Amino acid sequence: MSFQDFEASALAQGFDEVLERVWEPGQVVDTHTHPFAVKALVVRGEMWLTEGDRTRRLAPGDRFELDYAAPHAERYGSEGATYWVARRSTKSG
């Protein structure tokens, strides 16, 4: 799948914005929320996503979704990580 394919699919599903996020090796992002829902595809590196007491390791080809304002934390591997992310700014939809 190309970024353009991911973007077209996400926009057709009602997401507002699609972008590529690149994270540095070893970066840690403590628990936080976003004022948008997320649907993402990891395309490079690895990351660990924690929601509540559940932590998942994500590698290229893995997808994740987060609800609007869902508390979560992120940790990135020794090579960093890149993912494509679609954002929906409304609470429902």
N, C-alpha and C positions, 0 to 999 in steps of 0.2 A: 504494500500500500504506500502510495506517495503522500506527502503532506497535502497536496492539492485534493486528493481523494478523501483524506480524513476531514479536511476543511469543508468540502462540499457536503459530505454526509452529515457533519455536525450542524452546519447551517440549515440543512433540510430538516433536521430534527428540532429546530427552534433555538439552538444556541446562538448567543449574541456575538461572540468573539472567539477566534481561534488563533492560537499562537504557539511558538516553540519556546520552551523554557530550558535553559542550559544551566546546570548546577556544577559547582567546583568540587573537586575531590575532597571527601571527608566532611563536607558541609553538614551542619546539623541545624534544623529549624525546630525550635521548641513548640509545644502545643499552641495552636492558634486556630482561628476560624477565618472564613472568607465571606463577603457579602454576595456570594454567587455559588451556584452548583457547578460541579466539575465532572468532565468525562475526559480521560486521558489515555494515551498509548505511549509506553516507554519504547524509545527507539535506540538508545545507546546507554551503556553502563549499567549500574544497578543502584537500587534504592530500597529503603525500608520505610514503610508507611505504617504508622501506629494510629489506630482508632480505638479509644477506650483501652481495654487490656489486650487487644489483638494487634500483633505486628506481622506484617506480610513483607516478604522479600519479593521485589519486582525486578525483572530483567527484560531485555528487548523482546517485544511481542506481547508482554503482559499489559493488561488494561486495568484501570481503576476508576471508580466513580466516588464522588463525595457529594452529599446533600448540601443544600444551602446552609451555611453557618455551622457545619459539622466540625467539632473539635478534632484535631489531628496533629501529628508531629511527623517530621521527615528526617531521614538520615541518608546521606549519599555515600556510595562506595569509593574505593581507592582510585577509580578512573572518573569519578563524577557521574553525572547522568544527564541525559536529554530526554524530554518527553514532549509530545504534542498535546495541547490541552484546549478543550472547548469549555467556554464559560457561559452560564445562563444566569443573568442577574436577577431574575424574579424568583420568588419563593416557590412558586409552582409552575408547572408548564412542561 
